[in-house]
């Protein structure tokens, strides 16, 4: 039996959660060190899988597969894990941000045992989503993240934390109910044929292959219904306008590390699900409804950017900017070309790194000044030279400055969308989407100027700059932004291995 790399990566954070939750002799510092050790080892294992992944054209699409047949015998569901060029970057991103989230949480003193256990369980749930190749397993991991996220916001959050956490739960449960309905309808439609062929009716690979033969050529109107049931579940998570209203509240009231995870990888579950399930299993439906979905993408881009301009709270500002940037992801996905799909995946990875860093820096500014209101901040560059440099790098990457990951990702999205043949007017949509970059530059530069370069305020004299732990937690994100920006092939070479077969099914 091959070494179970993916099971180890997925469940090692859960083992860490059990250790910090139930080992009675751990003191607060030992709890933090234990959580850091488990997440660091998990990150190291994901890097090993990334290094060993076969990128050659003749390699298997899914690698490091693990399967326990008839894991749930009565419905023929398997325990099936595996990664391809699409899912592997998100696996590495999740473990990377999971380790940095522990470092960002180093000053947590309220119930640290429960806090770090919840953080580790959250990481496990997200890793399971990106590793699962069985729909039931995928759905179970999708739901696992709900409880730790609710606990992290309600106990360690600020402001209207119970309201924000409850709103997040309600939106997530509605999306999950729709998704489950879609999975069940897909099971009833495709299940008998797959079982007769000796396949699991929930196997994503088998379902995708069925899409190339009989499933997607079926003219029964049930296929669009299944597509949109799945799509709405993912659209809430991404989120897509008008299903976005939970996001600013959750970000504003969540603790800093949770905002990092939420923006960095939790939102990406939505975009990943759209590509893995909606587009891969229903390429015909995706082509038919691409104009409608691209329209919502452009609305998300422009609406999110416009509303961001009106924000005064730093966390709400970055939260609304995420809605705009996820609009680029939706545009890249439903432009339905290989280049645009690669750009959408790269945009999700880049946004995870950039926005994770932005929320970490907002957390540092708030911790040292006890203020997030732009009208009450100013002149902090003199007191915080390290923070201002790191914050500026993240901000410039968010607006797509050449040489940063944001530019590489957005360039691929726009080039792939403009050259796509998904529908006749997509070039117009692409130009409209590009206008969002202008607005993004406006609110990012305005934010940096208001926080760091206005007249210094007397009440902030003597505030401290980043300490060693804070620098260790943020500098790797800066390095990742620059590495992807200068040499995007480090990710695009592996992403295109995953999206090429999907683009082939779409005829692009």
Secondary structure, DSSP 8 states (H G I E B T S, - for coil): ----HHHHHHHHHHHHHHHHHH-TT--HHHHHHHHHHHHHHHHHHHHHHHHH---STTS-SSEEEEEEEEEEGGGTEEEEEEE-TTTHHHHHHHHHHHHHHHHHTTT--SSHHHHHHHHHHHHHHHHHHHHB-BHHHHHHHHHHHHHHHHHHHHHH--SSHHHHHHHHHHHHHHHHHHHHHHHHHHHHHHHHHHHHTT--TTBHHHHHHHHTTTTTT---THHHHHHHHHHHHHHHHHT-TTS-HHHHHHHHHS-HHHHHHIIIIITHHHHHHIIIIIIHH-HHHHHHHHHHHHHHHHHHHHHHHHHHTT--BHHHHHHHHHHHHHHHHHHHHHT--HHHHHHHHHHHHHHHHHHHHHHHHHHHHHHHHS--BGGG---TTTT-HHHHHHHHHHHHHHTT-TTSHHHHHHHHHHHHHHT--SSTTHHHHHHHHHHHHHHHHHHHHHHHIIIIIS---GGGTT-----HHHHHHHHHHHHHHHHHHH-THHHHHHHHHHHHHHHHHHT-
